[in-house]
Amino acid sequence: METPRYYVPARSHWPIFGAVSVFLVIFSMASIIHQSSQGHVGFFPVALGIVASILMLYMLFGWFGEVVSEGLRGMNSDQLKRSFRMSMGWFIFSEVMFFAGFFGALFYARTMAVPWIGGEGAKGVTNMLWEGFLPHWPLLKTPDMQEFPGAMGTIDAWKLPFINTILLVISSVTLTIAHHALRESNKQKALLWLTVTLTLGVAFMCVQIYEYSHAINDLNLTLSSGIYGSTFFMLTGFHGLHVTLGGVMIFVMYWRVKNDHFTPEDHFGFEAAAWYWHFVDVVWLLLFTFVYVL
């Protein structure tokens, strides 16, 4: 029986590099959102966001490249592999909490804030904002329609969002087929279905970009369109970011499968990417239900 061992990597610059790049990405995103709410976005936050994103991608590929190299050299013990699984599980849990905050804001606005400011429960008060305010969701009007014009309508759930729902659900199925093919040592089948999964993910993002164009240009639905516009773009926008990250993961898994990095018994990197993609799929189903349909 092999003596339990745990590989401890040497000192690395990647953690501090990653922390700085994440901070810059968040700072630039916050600046862009703040400036867009005021009607304009300056050059500096956009440029900073691009540079920070490049630095983050460099960090991710460099750090994970070292981890992959260590695994291929046989440095990962069973104990370390268990820690990888636990780490991915906690990472996805943190993402659950991330989206829970935005869903919580949506539910608070819909079920508590809007009815309350509409005068619910206040004797003799019809509304607490402005004359003609209607406390129902979606809230399309704003207190200052000249400076912050509200949206003229909402996205039809059974058109573009429904198409995207079908794309993501099918992509989870095709990824599962690829996973089973990998476990059966069928490399070509795994590559084929990974390609289909990645294509569906790209199609999803193309449809969402078109949907955003329709929302902004035709419906005047923007981040400045009151609480409805804010929650809509924060939830769908961050989900789109996660789909993009999941697509990068699947592309890397395609490259690793092609280069025989996995065996039917040892392919946690693939499993981790699949966990993340299925998580993104579940989040979209919740988005489709509570943002578009209800």
Contacts in CASP RR format, 6 or more apart in sequence:
PFRMAT RR
TARGET T0000
AUTHOR 0000-0000-0000
METHOD contacts of the structure
MODEL  1
METPRYYVPARSHWPIFGAVSVFLVIFSMASIIHQSSQGHVGFFPVALGI
VASILMLYMLFGWFGEVVSEGLRGMNSDQLKRSFRMSMGWFIFSEVMFFA
GFFGALFYARTMAVPWIGGEGAKGVTNMLWEGFLPHWPLLKTPDMQEFPG
AMGTIDAWKLPFINTILLVISSVTLTIAHHALRESNKQKALLWLTVTLTL
GVAFMCVQIYEYSHAINDLNLTLSSGIYGSTFFMLTGFHGLHVTLGGVMI
FVMYWRVKNDHFTPEDHFGFEAAAWYWHFVDVVWLLLFTFVYVL
4 77 0 8 1.000
4 78 0 8 1.000
4 79 0 8 1.000
5 77 0 8 1.000
5 79 0 8 1.000
6 77 0 8 1.000
6 79 0 8 1.000
6 80 0 8 1.000
7 70 0 8 1.000
7 75 0 8 1.000
7 76 0 8 1.000
7 77 0 8 1.000
7 80 0 8 1.000
9 66 0 8 1.000
9 70 0 8 1.000
12 63 0 8 1.000
12 66 0 8 1.000
14 59 0 8 1.000
14 62 0 8 1.000
14 63 0 8 1.000
14 66 0 8 1.000
17 55 0 8 1.000
17 59 0 8 1.000
18 55 0 8 1.000
18 56 0 8 1.000
18 59 0 8 1.000
18 63 0 8 1.000
20 55 0 8 1.000
21 52 0 8 1.000
21 55 0 8 1.000
21 56 0 8 1.000
21 58 0 8 1.000
21 59 0 8 1.000
22 56 0 8 1.000
24 48 0 8 1.000
24 49 0 8 1.000
24 51 0 8 1.000
24 52 0 8 1.000
24 55 0 8 1.000
25 49 0 8 1.000
25 52 0 8 1.000
25 53 0 8 1.000
25 56 0 8 1.000
27 48 0 8 1.000
27 52 0 8 1.000
28 45 0 8 1.000
28 46 0 8 1.000
28 48 0 8 1.000
28 49 0 8 1.000
28 52 0 8 1.000
29 49 0 8 1.000
31 44 0 8 1.000
31 45 0 8 1.000
31 48 0 8 1.000
32 41 0 8 1.000
32 45 0 8 1.000
32 46 0 8 1.000
32 49 0 8 1.000
33 223 0 8 1.000
35 41 0 8 1.000
35 42 0 8 1.000
35 45 0 8 1.000
36 222 0 8 1.000
36 223 0 8 1.000
36 224 0 8 1.000
37 223 0 8 1.000
37 224 0 8 1.000
39 224 0 8 1.000
64 252 0 8 1.000
68 256 0 8 1.000
68 261 0 8 1.000
70 76 0 8 1.000
72 261 0 8 1.000
76 84 0 8 1.000
81 266 0 8 1.000
81 268 0 8 1.000
84 268 0 8 1.000
84 269 0 8 1.000
84 272 0 8 1.000
85 268 0 8 1.000
85 272 0 8 1.000
88 272 0 8 1.000
88 275 0 8 1.000
88 276 0 8 1.000
89 275 0 8 1.000
92 275 0 8 1.000
92 276 0 8 1.000
92 279 0 8 1.000
95 242 0 8 1.000
95 279 0 8 1.000
96 279 0 8 1.000
98 238 0 8 1.000
99 235 0 8 1.000
99 238 0 8 1.000
99 239 0 8 1.000
99 283 0 8 1.000
99 286 0 8 1.000
102 231 0 8 1.000
102 234 0 8 1.000
102 235 0 8 1.000
102 238 0 8 1.000
103 235 0 8 1.000
103 286 0 8 1.000
103 290 0 8 1.000
105 231 0 8 1.000
105 234 0 8 1.000
106 231 0 8 1.000
106 235 0 8 1.000
106 290 0 8 1.000
106 291 0 8 1.000
107 290 0 8 1.000
109 137 0 8 1.000
109 139 0 8 1.000
109 227 0 8 1.000
109 231 0 8 1.000
110 137 0 8 1.000
113 227 0 8 1.000
114 135 0 8 1.000
114 136 0 8 1.000
114 137 0 8 1.000
114 139 0 8 1.000
114 227 0 8 1.000
115 135 0 8 1.000
116 128 0 8 1.000
117 127 0 8 1.000
117 128 0 8 1.000
117 129 0 8 1.000
117 133 0 8 1.000
117 135 0 8 1.000
118 125 0 8 1.000
118 126 0 8 1.000
118 127 0 8 1.000
118 128 0 8 1.000
118 129 0 8 1.000
118 133 0 8 1.000
118 135 0 8 1.000
119 125 0 8 1.000
119 126 0 8 1.000
119 127 0 8 1.000
119 128 0 8 1.000
119 135 0 8 1.000
120 135 0 8 1.000
122 128 0 8 1.000
127 133 0 8 1.000
127 135 0 8 1.000
129 143 0 8 1.000
130 143 0 8 1.000
133 141 0 8 1.000
134 141 0 8 1.000
137 228 0 8 1.000
138 151 0 8 1.000
138 153 0 8 1.000
138 154 0 8 1.000
138 228 0 8 1.000
139 226 0 8 1.000
139 227 0 8 1.000
139 228 0 8 1.000
140 150 0 8 1.000
140 151 0 8 1.000
140 152 0 8 1.000
140 153 0 8 1.000
140 154 0 8 1.000
140 225 0 8 1.000
140 228 0 8 1.000
141 150 0 8 1.000
142 148 0 8 1.000
142 149 0 8 1.000
142 150 0 8 1.000
142 225 0 8 1.000
142 226 0 8 1.000
148 224 0 8 1.000
148 225 0 8 1.000
148 226 0 8 1.000
149 220 0 8 1.000
149 224 0 8 1.000
149 225 0 8 1.000
150 220 0 8 1.000
150 221 0 8 1.000
150 224 0 8 1.000
150 225 0 8 1.000
150 226 0 8 1.000
151 215 0 8 1.000
151 219 0 8 1.000
151 220 0 8 1.000
151 221 0 8 1.000
151 222 0 8 1.000
151 225 0 8 1.000
151 228 0 8 1.000
151 229 0 8 1.000
152 218 0 8 1.000
152 219 0 8 1.000
152 220 0 8 1.000
152 221 0 8 1.000
153 219 0 8 1.000
153 221 0 8 1.000
154 219 0 8 1.000
154 221 0 8 1.000
154 228 0 8 1.000
155 161 0 8 1.000
155 211 0 8 1.000
155 214 0 8 1.000
155 215 0 8 1.000
155 219 0 8 1.000
155 221 0 8 1.000
155 292 0 8 1.000
157 288 0 8 1.000
157 292 0 8 1.000
157 293 0 8 1.000
160 207 0 8 1.000
160 208 0 8 1.000
160 210 0 8 1.000
160 211 0 8 1.000
160 214 0 8 1.000
161 211 0 8 1.000
161 288 0 8 1.000
161 292 0 8 1.000
162 288 0 8 1.000
163 207 0 8 1.000
164 204 0 8 1.000
164 207 0 8 1.000
164 208 0 8 1.000
164 211 0 8 1.000
164 284 0 8 1.000
164 288 0 8 1.000
165 284 0 8 1.000
165 285 0 8 1.000
165 288 0 8 1.000
167 200 0 8 1.000
167 201 0 8 1.000
167 203 0 8 1.000
167 204 0 8 1.000
167 207 0 8 1.000
168 200 0 8 1.000
168 201 0 8 1.000
168 204 0 8 1.000
168 243 0 8 1.000
168 280 0 8 1.000
168 281 0 8 1.000
168 284 0 8 1.000
168 285 0 8 1.000
169 281 0 8 1.000
169 285 0 8 1.000
170 200 0 8 1.000
171 196 0 8 1.000
171 197 0 8 1.000
171 200 0 8 1.000
171 201 0 8 1.000
171 204 0 8 1.000
171 277 0 8 1.000
171 281 0 8 1.000
172 277 0 8 1.000
172 278 0 8 1.000
172 281 0 8 1.000
174 193 0 8 1.000
174 196 0 8 1.000
174 197 0 8 1.000
174 200 0 8 1.000
175 193 0 8 1.000
175 194 0 8 1.000
175 197 0 8 1.000
175 250 0 8 1.000
175 274 0 8 1.000
175 277 0 8 1.000
175 278 0 8 1.000
176 274 0 8 1.000
177 189 0 8 1.000
177 193 0 8 1.000
178 189 0 8 1.000
178 190 0 8 1.000
178 191 0 8 1.000
178 192 0 8 1.000
178 193 0 8 1.000
178 194 0 8 1.000
178 197 0 8 1.000
179 190 0 8 1.000
179 270 0 8 1.000
179 271 0 8 1.000
179 274 0 8 1.000
181 187 0 8 1.000
181 189 0 8 1.000
181 190 0 8 1.000
181 193 0 8 1.000
182 190 0 8 1.000
182 257 0 8 1.000
182 262 0 8 1.000
182 264 0 8 1.000
182 267 0 8 1.000
182 270 0 8 1.000
183 264 0 8 1.000
183 267 0 8 1.000
184 264 0 8 1.000
185 264 0 8 1.000
187 257 0 8 1.000
187 258 0 8 1.000
187 260 0 8 1.000
190 257 0 8 1.000
191 254 0 8 1.000
191 257 0 8 1.000
191 258 0 8 1.000
194 250 0 8 1.000
194 253 0 8 1.000
194 254 0 8 1.000
194 257 0 8 1.000
195 254 0 8 1.000
197 250 0 8 1.000
197 277 0 8 1.000
198 247 0 8 1.000
198 250 0 8 1.000
198 251 0 8 1.000
198 254 0 8 1.000
201 243 0 8 1.000
201 247 0 8 1.000
204 243 0 8 1.000
205 240 0 8 1.000
205 243 0 8 1.000
205 244 0 8 1.000
208 236 0 8 1.000
208 237 0 8 1.000
208 240 0 8 1.000
208 243 0 8 1.000
215 221 0 8 1.000
215 222 0 8 1.000
215 232 0 8 1.000
216 222 0 8 1.000
221 228 0 8 1.000
221 229 0 8 1.000
221 232 0 8 1.000
222 229 0 8 1.000
222 233 0 8 1.000
223 229 0 8 1.000
223 230 0 8 1.000
223 233 0 8 1.000
231 291 0 8 1.000
232 291 0 8 1.000
235 287 0 8 1.000
235 291 0 8 1.000
236 287 0 8 1.000
236 291 0 8 1.000
239 280 0 8 1.000
239 283 0 8 1.000
239 284 0 8 1.000
239 287 0 8 1.000
242 280 0 8 1.000
242 283 0 8 1.000
243 280 0 8 1.000
245 276 0 8 1.000
246 273 0 8 1.000
246 276 0 8 1.000
246 277 0 8 1.000
246 280 0 8 1.000
247 277 0 8 1.000
249 272 0 8 1.000
249 273 0 8 1.000
249 276 0 8 1.000
249 277 0 8 1.000
250 273 0 8 1.000
250 277 0 8 1.000
252 273 0 8 1.000
253 269 0 8 1.000
253 270 0 8 1.000
253 273 0 8 1.000
256 262 0 8 1.000
256 269 0 8 1.000
256 270 0 8 1.000
257 270 0 8 1.000
262 269 0 8 1.000
262 270 0 8 1.000
END
